[in-house]
């Protein structure tokens, strides 16, 4: 525990390194408990100092939500005990950084960061806590509501019946988003229809369903054989989902069922614009990524000059599906005289050709793509292919790619408006 100098925590006698035990008699297990119970007036504080338990009873209770000056240590996520047949972590090569191999299954991180959980490790105490402390929305991986099939998909014979669990949460006032990782020939067809029907019974506690294609790498040695989602498969699926969406809209006055943009791009179709949403549900799951990319595009392009001088050659580095989404932007930028914009598509050698999203591009693969397309003034890379330390998945930094290729790399947020802003900064009209 850290205690701010001059803060109310220090005033109460707490010191850095002390262990907070309870507030007003409520045990403090982690940051969520702390945030929940500091919404009340704080009268009693129990803590450990130098191994001894101390209790402070405040004469003047601290006001609710007042900054306490106390910072608790970061929570450690619970590990996942499932052996999902489609788990992406199990398909990673062995030489990547260690944290990438950790599989979390923690309802607290689901609430805080939108991490998906299967909810297979929720105890009775966890469920009571979720309901009591209103820890929602949660993000729950369903995949199938048929219990036997779901247990097989998760590789967990003890996985609880998901609909019974979700009903308990719904009865407690908990709301949740869900996802279905679609595996051709396994949880589609009649199984998918059964799953969608069962989830619909949970509306309005059910906030959304995102259907995403199974991700397959070349590192599936010893794992069950799975079929990829193909272009033809996506073309057949989209009309069925659109029909279900119309039914949901007629039934509830809104639609909560979404396909990730990958299905539309694979099918050669334009993803929905989602113009009716101020905030697109399940954006991090690939739903509405293209729509989000183009938000503000029409207003931004009006700022572009008709000509620039000196001429500029710009490469936008992306993955195969990202290149399809960039067509509209590149076509418009190339209308500016003196500006030449090209998409440089990265072949994913780290994970294999089935992995086609820009967020999973590796530094060495990016360097190979740049070397194959030399001569551009700038190479733009989306920020979503870097971690918080500024490294690609293979621990290569952009500066190393620059040294290896001689290219000038610019990292930009994955939005058309940001790319246009960059061009306006680094070019001049004539």
Secondary structure as UniProt FT lines:
FT   STRAND          2..3
FT   TURN            5..6
FT   HELIX           8..11
FT   TURN            12..13
FT   TURN            16..17
FT   STRAND          19..23
FT   TURN            24..25
FT   STRAND          26..27
FT   HELIX           31..37
FT   TURN            38..39
FT   STRAND          42..49
FT   TURN            50..51
FT   STRAND          52..62
FT   TURN            64..65
FT   STRAND          70..71
FT   TURN            85..86
FT   HELIX           89..91
FT   TURN            94..95
FT   HELIX           98..101
FT   HELIX           107..113
FT   TURN            120..121
FT   HELIX           124..132
FT   TURN            133..134
FT   STRAND          138..141
FT   HELIX           147..154
FT   TURN            157..158
FT   HELIX           162..171
FT   TURN            172..173
FT   STRAND          176..182
FT   TURN            184..186
FT   HELIX           189..200
FT   TURN            201..205
FT   STRAND          206..213
FT   TURN            221..222
FT   HELIX           231..252
FT   STRAND          257..259
FT   HELIX           261..266
FT   TURN            267..268
FT   TURN            275..276
FT   TURN            281..282
FT   HELIX           283..285
FT   TURN            286..288
FT   HELIX           289..293
FT   TURN            294..296
FT   HELIX           297..301
FT   TURN            302..303
FT   STRAND          307..318
FT   HELIX           320..325
FT   HELIX           327..333
FT   TURN            334..335
FT   STRAND          337..345
FT   TURN            349..351
FT   TURN            353..354
FT   HELIX           358..360
FT   HELIX           363..372
FT   STRAND          378..382
FT   HELIX           383..385
FT   TURN            388..389
FT   TURN            393..394
FT   HELIX           398..405
FT   STRAND          409..412
FT   HELIX           416..426
//
